[in-house]
Amino acid sequence: MIALGIVLLVAGWWLLAAAMPPRDPPPVARRHRLRLAGAIALAASLPCFLVPIGVEQGPVFWAAALMLAAMAVALVRALRGGGRPRRG
């Protein structure tokens, strides 16, 4: 159950990051769908931590996993370019 929560967290952050317009912004309708899907994935991950761990410690572990997933997604997206210089 916790593994599913971590997958949902990474997917949620990835969807939210894909909705951000870095160089080639996606169309507005697609950005809205990506943001909505990311927010739903992040919200759906909370019960995956509350059920197995409990109401007392579940939100604490969820917040820590939320932070670590955000850092992992940011690191992967930053290093994904392979060191190529940016355009613009």
C-alpha positions in Angstrom: 0.0 0.0 0.0 2.8 2.4 0.8 4.6 1.5 -2.5 1.4 2.5 -4.3 1.4 5.8 -2.4 5.0 6.5 -3.4 4.1 5.7 -7.1 1.2 8.1 -6.9 3.3 10.8 -5.4 6.0 10.5 -8.1 3.3 10.4 -10.8 1.5 13.4 -9.3 4.7 15.5 -9.1 5.7 14.4 -12.7 2.3 15.5 -14.0 2.4 18.8 -12.2 6.0 19.4 -13.6 4.8 18.5 -17.1 2.1 21.1 -16.8 4.7 23.9 -16.3 5.7 25.7 -19.4 9.6 25.6 -19.5 10.4 26.2 -23.2 7.6 24.8 -25.3 4.4 25.3 -23.3 1.7 22.6 -23.8 -1.7 23.8 -24.9 -3.9 25.4 -22.2 -6.4 22.6 -22.1 -3.7 20.0 -21.7 -2.1 22.0 -18.9 -5.3 22.1 -17.0 -5.8 18.3 -17.4 -2.2 17.6 -16.3 -2.6 19.9 -13.2 -5.9 18.2 -12.3 -4.5 14.7 -12.7 -1.4 15.7 -10.7 -3.5 17.1 -7.8 -5.8 14.0 -7.8 -2.7 11.7 -7.7 -1.2 13.7 -4.8 -4.5 13.6 -2.9 -5.1 9.9 -3.6 -1.7 9.1 -2.1 -2.6 10.3 1.4 -4.9 7.3 2.2 -2.2 5.0 1.0 -0.2 6.2 4.0 -3.0 6.6 6.5 -4.4 3.1 6.2 -1.3 1.0 6.9 0.6 3.4 9.2 -2.3 5.0 11.1 -3.7 8.5 11.6 -1.0 9.5 14.0 2.1 8.8 12.0 0.6 8.5 8.5 0.5 12.2 7.6 4.1 12.5 8.9 5.4 9.8 6.6 3.2 11.1 3.8 4.7 14.6 4.1 8.3 13.1 4.1 7.5 11.0 1.1 5.9 14.0 -0.6 9.1 16.0 -0.2 11.4 13.2 -1.3 9.2 12.5 -4.4 9.3 16.2 -5.3 13.1 16.2 -5.0 13.5 13.0 -7.0 11.3 14.4 -9.8 13.1 17.7 -9.9 16.5 16.0 -10.0 15.5 13.6 -12.8 14.0 16.4 -14.8 17.0 18.6 -14.3 19.5 15.8 -15.3 17.4 14.5 -18.1 18.8 17.0 -20.6 22.2 15.2 -20.5 24.2 18.5 -19.9 23.0 20.1 -23.2 23.0 23.9 -23.1 19.6 25.5 -23.0 18.1 27.3 -25.9 17.0 30.8 -25.5 
